[in-house]
């Protein structure tokens, strides 16, 4: 496991050149000197002590904050690793998950070893800004979605009473369809390349006569294999639409894809389906 080192100054204490501590805790917690899991809240992070009495002498505490990163398959440290981003969902702090390290400096200026004393989702503002899950969620909600337009068979959105009518989704050319990648403006992501890849989580079809189908993963189809079908019991004009529940994956700076823990429901445009009554007519030939 590798970590991106980020320098920070806490309450005016200058940090010197650092050496990696002997071990790092897994994402989701860290270990203090007593072996207990420590996840610091905002108040605890802001109130870290600067001095302590050790063996009758006053020692100074110096802190370092490092983004808690995982390691890619190639062995390179990801600058904005997904594990650190995913660990802080906004409700427990803006993130990313950051390791809090501390060392003691004696009155004579002798510095002790670095110790990992905890993690926090409230990193000091003085460290280099990082992409957060909140930023990614906001970008996800601003995605210009492609519109799922309803198309029916028989063709022309005209059908007959009690005739099995097949429905399918035809995506608009504007916006992002499932599987397409939206590259977010780097100026809104602190200069990083953030990509969002939408996924259709489900579709709900409204047939306009009080009946519906879904949620389903099916985009429908045509005769004879289409699996979204409906029969209208009487003639008339019916306003049909599809509502899509979207989810998405994201990645930062070409790293591994990870799911965004969120979804958004987007109604599609209306399509009018005309249902006609068919009747038999005797003709004299």
C-alpha positions in Angstrom: 0.0 0.0 0.0 1.4 3.4 -1.0 0.5 6.9 0.1 0.7 10.2 -1.5 2.6 12.6 0.8 1.0 15.9 1.3 2.7 18.5 3.4 0.7 20.6 5.9 1.4 23.0 8.7 -0.7 22.8 11.8 -1.0 25.8 14.1 2.2 27.3 12.7 4.4 24.3 13.2 6.7 23.8 10.3 7.2 20.3 9.0 10.5 18.9 8.1 11.5 16.2 5.6 9.5 13.0 6.3 10.1 9.4 6.2 7.3 6.9 5.8 6.2 5.2 9.0 6.6 1.5 9.3 3.0 0.6 8.6 -0.3 2.0 7.4 -3.8 1.1 8.3 -6.4 0.0 5.9 -9.1 2.4 4.6 -11.9 2.6 7.1 -9.9 3.2 10.2 -6.4 3.5 11.6 -4.7 2.5 14.8 -3.5 4.6 17.7 -0.8 3.7 20.1 -3.2 1.5 22.1 -4.3 -0.4 19.0 -7.8 1.0 18.9 -9.4 2.2 15.7 -9.4 6.0 15.5 -11.5 8.0 13.0 -11.3 11.7 14.0 -14.3 14.0 13.6 -14.0 17.7 12.6 -13.6 18.9 16.2 -11.0 16.3 17.1 -9.0 17.1 13.9 -9.1 20.9 14.6 -8.1 20.4 18.3 -5.0 18.2 17.9 -2.6 19.1 20.8 0.6 20.8 20.1 2.5 19.9 23.2 2.5 17.2 25.9 4.3 16.4 29.1 6.5 13.2 28.7 8.6 12.0 31.6 8.4 15.4 33.2 9.6 17.3 30.1 7.6 19.3 27.5 7.7 17.8 24.1 6.4 19.5 20.9 4.0 17.6 18.6 4.5 18.0 14.8 1.9 16.6 12.4 1.8 15.5 8.9 -1.3 14.7 6.8 -1.2 12.3 3.8 -4.1 11.2 1.6 -4.8 7.6 2.4 -4.3 5.9 -1.0 -4.5 2.5 -2.4 -2.2 1.2 -5.1 -3.0 0.6 -8.8 -2.3 -2.7 -10.5 0.7 -1.2 -12.1 2.2 -0.3 -8.8 1.8 3.5 -9.2 0.3 5.7 -6.6 -3.0 7.2 -7.7 -2.9 10.9 -7.0 -6.6 10.9 -6.1 -7.1 7.3 -5.2 -10.7 6.0 -5.3 -10.4 4.4 -1.8 -9.7 7.7 -0.1 -12.5 9.4 -2.1 -15.1 6.7 -1.5 -14.3 6.6 2.3 -15.7 10.2 2.8 -19.2 10.5 1.4 -19.9 14.1 2.5 -22.0 13.1 5.5 -18.9 12.2 7.5 -16.7 15.0 6.1 -15.7 16.4 2.7 -12.6 14.1 2.4 -10.6 12.6 1.0 -9.7 10.2 3.8 -6.4 11.4 5.2 -3.9 9.8 7.5 -2.9 11.8 10.5 0.8 11.3 11.6 2.5 12.7 14.6 6.1 12.9 15.9 7.5 14.2 19.2 10.2 16.8 19.2 12.1 17.2 22.5 13.2 20.5 24.0 16.7 19.7 22.6 15.3 19.4 19.1 15.5 15.6 18.9 12.7 14.3 16.7 11.1 10.9 17.4 9.6 8.5 14.8 6.4 9.2 12.9 3.4 7.5 14.3 0.0 7.0 12.6 -2.5 8.2 15.2 -5.7 8.2 13.2 -7.5 9.1 10.0 -9.9 11.9 9.2 -12.4 13.0 6.6 -11.6 16.6 7.5 -8.1 17.3 6.2 -6.6 20.7 6.9 -7.3 23.3 4.3 -3.5 23.9 4.0 -2.9 20.6 2.2 -3.2 20.5 -1.6 -6.9 20.5 -2.6 -8.2 17.1 -3.6 -11.1 15.8 -5.6 -13.9 14.8 -3.2 -16.9 12.4 -3.6 -19.2 15.4 -3.1 -17.7 17.1 -6.1 -18.1 14.0 -8.2 -21.7 13.5 -7.1 -22.5 17.1 -8.0 -21.0 16.6 -11.5 -23.0 13.3 -11.8 -26.3 15.2 -11.1 -25.4 17.8 -13.8 -24.8 15.1 -16.5 -26.7 16.0 -19.7 -28.5 12.7 -20.1 -29.6 11.4 -23.5 -33.4 11.3 -23.8 -35.2 7.9 -24.0 -37.8 8.4 -26.7 -40.5 5.7 -27.0 -41.0 4.0 -30.3 -43.7 1.5 -31.0 -44.5 -1.3 -33.3 -46.8 -1.3 -35.3 -44.8 1.5 -36.9 -45.7 5.2 -36.6 -47.0 5.0 -33.0 -50.4 3.9 -34.3 -51.9 0.6 -33.1 -55.2 -1.2 -32.8 -57.5 -2.0 -29.9 -56.4 -5.3 -28.2 -53.4 -5.7 -30.5 -50.1 -6.5 -28.9 -48.0 -3.4 -29.2 -44.2 -3.5 -28.8 -42.2 -0.7 -27.2 -38.6 0.1 -27.4 -36.3 3.0 -26.4 -34.6 5.1 -29.1 -31.9 7.4 -27.6 -31.7 11.0 -28.6 -28.4 12.0 -30.2 -27.8 14.7 -27.7 -26.6 13.9 -24.2 -24.9 10.8 -22.8 -26.3 7.3 -23.3 -25.5 4.3 -21.0 -21.9 3.4 -21.3 -20.7 6.7 -22.9 -18.1 8.7 -21.0 -18.6 12.3 -19.9 -15.2 14.0 -19.3 -15.8 16.8 -16.7 -14.3 20.2 -17.2 -10.9 20.0 -15.4 -11.3 23.6 -14.1 -14.1 22.4 -11.9 -12.1 19.4 -10.7 -8.9 21.2 -9.5 -7.2 20.4 -12.8 -7.8 16.7 -12.6 -9.3 14.5 -15.3 -12.6 13.2 -13.9 -14.7 10.9 -16.1 -18.2 9.8 -15.4 -19.7 6.8 -17.2 -23.5 6.7 -16.9 -25.4 3.4 -16.3 -29.1 2.9 -16.7 -30.1 1.3 -13.4 -33.7 0.7 -14.5 -36.5 1.8 -16.8 -40.2 2.4 -16.0 -42.7 2.5 -18.9 -45.9 4.5 -18.6 -48.5 3.4 -21.2 -50.8 6.4 -20.7 -53.9 4.4 -19.8 -53.1 3.9 -16.1 -51.0 0.9 -16.8 -47.2 0.7 -16.5 -44.3 -1.8 -16.7 -41.1 -1.8 -14.6 -38.8 -1.0 -13.1 -36.9 -3.2 -15.6 -33.5 -3.3 -17.2 -35.0 -3.9 -20.6 -34.9 -1.3 -23.4 -37.7 -3.1 -25.1 -37.6 -4.3 -28.7 -39.6 -5.2 -31.7 -41.7 -8.2 -32.8 -41.3 -11.1 -32.0 -38.6 -10.9 -29.3 -39.4 -7.5 -27.7 -40.3 -8.0 -24.0 -42.1 -4.7 -23.3 -45.6 -5.1 -24.7 -49.1 -3.7 -23.9 -52.6 -4.0 -25.2 -55.0 -1.1 -25.2 -58.6 -2.1 -24.4 -60.2 0.9 -26.1 -59.5 3.5 -28.8 -58.0 6.9 -28.1 -54.8 8.8 -27.8 -52.4 7.9 -25.0 -49.3 9.8 -23.8 -46.5 7.3 -23.3 -43.1 7.9 -21.7 -40.1 6.2 -20.0 -38.5 7.2 -16.8 -34.9 6.3 -16.3 -33.1 5.7 -13.0 -29.5 6.5 -13.7 -26.4 5.5 -11.8 -22.7 5.9 -12.9 -19.1 5.0 -12.4 -16.3 7.4 -12.1 -12.5 7.5 -12.3 -9.9 10.2 -11.7 -6.7 10.7 -13.8 -7.2 7.4 -15.6 -7.4 5.3 -12.5 -9.7 2.4 -11.9 -13.5 2.8 -12.3 -15.6 2.9 -9.1 -19.3 3.2 -8.6 -20.8 6.5 -7.5 -23.0 5.8 -4.5 -26.0 7.8 -5.8 -28.7 7.7 -8.4 -31.0 10.1 -10.2 -34.4 9.7 -11.7 -35.0 11.4 -15.0 -38.3 11.4 -16.9 -38.2 11.0 -20.6 -40.2 13.0 -23.3 -43.8 12.2 -24.1 -44.8 10.2 -27.1 -48.5 10.1 -28.3 -49.7 6.7 -29.3 -52.9 6.6 -31.3 -55.1 3.5 -30.8 -57.8 2.8 -33.4 -60.7 0.4 -33.4 -60.7 -2.1 -36.2 -64.0 -3.4 -37.6 -64.8 -5.9 -40.3 -66.6 -4.7 -43.4 -68.3 -6.9 -46.0 -67.6 -6.0 -49.5 -69.3 -7.1 -52.7 -66.7 -8.2 -55.2 
